Amino acid sequence: MQLGWVWIFRLAPLSMLLGALVLLLFVSERPEAQHLPAAEKSEEAASPAESEDELTSAQRYALVMKNWRLYITGLAIGFQNAARYALVVWVPVHFLGMDWKTSSALIDPKWITVALPVGMALGSLSNSWISDVLFQGRRYMAIVWYMVLACATAIFMMFVPHGSMFAIVLLFLCGFFVFGPASSFWALCPDIFGRRAAGTATGVLNTMSYMFAGIGEPVIGHIIDTTGHTSIIFPTVAGLCAASAALSMLIKR
């Protein structure tokens, strides 16, 4: 549209207004607000503290922070999110290079920017469904399997030529498996911590996940500068996914 780079900071935030409008018009806190039957309460996922009518903010944080599964889950989602951002930040650098505008590469840059986020979107949609249907609500199983497949896909990408369209397929799959477990990670919050502390647990885990992402990307950038090879991102992503899979096996509610 020939608008210039500054429009990135104008157009992208406008989508938030659309999202806010959708929330305002269509989303309700409870089924009863839409004249639907109340959701069944799961005794299995209930926390002992949920029998109380009210919990203070300090009590909610105490309930979450004293649960050892918080720290295992936080490390697992931290490694997963670091792997996700490694792909988002460094894959374009790897495939396109600094001279991507004048490059004669066989891969059109737009395919690079489309394959990864579309794969991530479909991955999160499928993983939550698989955790419910195939693994009968055992979220950690869906997380482990996707992280293992993401690890294998990332390793395989090391050996694919830049100009191959097969690289786009693998990039799609890598995004699919790396980001897919995010939906199951968030579903763990009410499963592990109970309904009344689910929001607090989600906030704490989100903080941990982005701390890993924030620390990880400059570290990966330094490794790329030191080695001189952008392909180092793939074994790095594979290692992060393997660590996330190993930790996720300990979550079991």
Buried (B, 14 or more C-beta within 10 A) or exposed (E): EEEEEEEEEEEEEEEEEEEEEEEEEEEEEEEEEEEEEEEEEEEEBBBEBBEEEEBEEEBBBBBBEEBEBBEBBBBBBBBBBBBBBBBBBBBBBBBBEEEBEEBEBEBEBEBBEBBBBEBBBBBBEBBBEBBBEEBEBBBBBBBBBBBBBBBBBBBBBEEBEBEEEEBBEBBBBBBBBBBBBBBBBBBBBBBBBBBBBBBBBBBBBBEBBBBBBEEBBEEBBEBBEEEEEBBBBBBBBBBBBBBBBBBBBEBEE
